[in-house]
Structure formats: structure tokens, C-alpha cells
Amino acid sequence: MDDQFYMRKAIEVALEARKNGNQPFGAILVKQDKIVMTGENKINNDNDPTYHAEIGLISKYCFENKISDLTEYTLYSSCEPCVMCSGAMVWSSVGRLVYSVSYEQFAKISGSNIMISCNEVFEKSPNQPKVVANIINEEGLKVFEGFKF
Amino acid sequence: MDDQFYMRKAIEVALEARKNGNQPFGAILVKQDKIVMTGENKINNDNDPTYHAEIGLISKYCFENKISDLTEYTLYSSCEPCVMCSGAMVWSSVGRLVYSVSYEQFAKISGSNIMISCNEVFEKSPNQPKVVANIINEEGLKVFEGFKF
């Protein structure tokens, strides 16, 4: 299994989030070639504007498994994590991040964003996940087609 | 009631967090001169490295009250919110932030931090809380005395 395989799974999760009435973002957490958890954006279902796919997944996984160091894990996200979710990755020491759509691409699609990249957050942080950007980018962009922000 | 009054409350909450075995951070949410919720850091109690005082409070308040726009609220935090919590404030449209200890002061105390100010996050965001900094700063700094990070 490679990054493209897991990113397709993260994109499937983003499409599920959209079906469930939330914003179309998905993330999955992988350790040693095994998906250990998936996470959908749930801002509407949970009435919680902070319930992004990435931080929701990290919070739930750490809480349920009594693990607070994700150094050995890769987080796959259909879109580049915002500063909130990038911060969550730093505090949980995620080892590696793979994303499809960049924060700048997303800002153009939605009309606004917090204009700070995940790399900027990581560079200024005590924990710095390795980053692989823009994996299967066209498939990632398709998730947003026709979606109204 | 003024900012100093509410900040003393936030500092009391930070000391409670410390007593409860977590990191010494506290926040309170105020609307129209009324404290509507308090939030402690719970990273150890909940085994969740993302459970900072500010984002925990915002998430819980929005979820429990079915409110996702905090424009009319002021968040008081014993320490300047990190990028994760600043991002949470943007996504929930918090109207006003008052903090005591700055992120740079905290970085010196703890030895590390994500070196991006809340103002930088807000300036690059679609929602920009008004910020009042360094309120009763000496009292805020005392919270950390003797604490081992």
C-alpha cells in the first residue's frame, strides 16, 4: 500500500462527510500499513465549529487508546490541515502528514481560509511532522465540486 | 465587572487544572457580564494532548448549547492561545480575547512553544477577535511557578 492508496481512502471519508451533511473533509490515521482510525468533518452533526476531520480524529484516537505520542503514525488528510489541526498534530507529535488539496487551493474554492500553511506551523514548532503535499490532487479537488461553503 | 475580575477567575481555573494533574491553563467564556462556562486544561485527565483549556471550552459550549457563532462572547485565557486554540476561536467567531501571559513569556517558562502569536493567526483569518493582552500579567505568571513541563 502506498500514499495514493491511503489518500483515496481519506477522500472517500471526505465524501462520506459531505453525504452526512458536513463539510467535505476526511482524514485517516495509519500505523505500519494499517488504518487505525478514520475521521470525518462533523461541524454540523455535532454543532461544533472546531470538529474538523483531523483534530477530531486525533482527539478521539488519543483518548480512546490512551496514547498521546503519534510519532509512528501517518495522518492522511484530503485537504491541508488548518492552523488548528496543524497545532493538534504538533501537540500529539504526529510523525508524518500526507495531504491532497493545499490550503491555498482551498481558499480559492471556499472564498476564505486562515492563510498560514501547515509547513509554517511545523517549522515554528517543537514537533515537526514530515510533509508530503498534493497527492492525487485532481481527485482531491473533485471532492469540493458543487459544494457551497 | 471588568477584565481584571474575569482574568482572576481564569487564573483560578488554571490553578484548579494544576491541582487536578494537568497543565496550568484556564479559560472562561463571558457574555454580557455573565460567565457562561469555564474550561480547564485536561490533557492528562482525558489523555488527549489537544485538550487545551480554550478549545475544550469552545467545543463543549458550542456542542451543548447548539451555538456556533461566539461573536458576542469574550474568552478570557490565563495564557495566550496557541495556534490550535486561536484557530478554534476563528472557526467559532469569538468576538473578543483577553489573555494574561504571552506566548513568548510561556515559551521561556516551558522551554518551547509554537512560535506564532494569536494576533498573527487572527490577522490572516476571515474572523478577527479583538485582543487585549497581558492583563494582570504578574498574577498570570505566578500560575507557572515551580511547575515542571
Interface residues (C-beta under 8 A of the other chain):
Chain A: I43 D46 N47 D48 P49 T50 Y51 H52 I55 I58 S59 C62 F63 K66 I67 S68 C82 V83 M84 C85 S86 G87 A88 V90 W91 S92 S93 S112 N113 I114 M115 I116 E120 V121 K124 S125 P126
Chain B: I43 D46 N47 D48 P49 T50 Y51 H52 I55 I58 S59 C62 F63 K66 I67 S68 C82 V83 M84 C85 S86 G87 A88 V90 W91 S92 S93 S112 N113 I114 M115 I116 E120 V121 K124 S125 P126
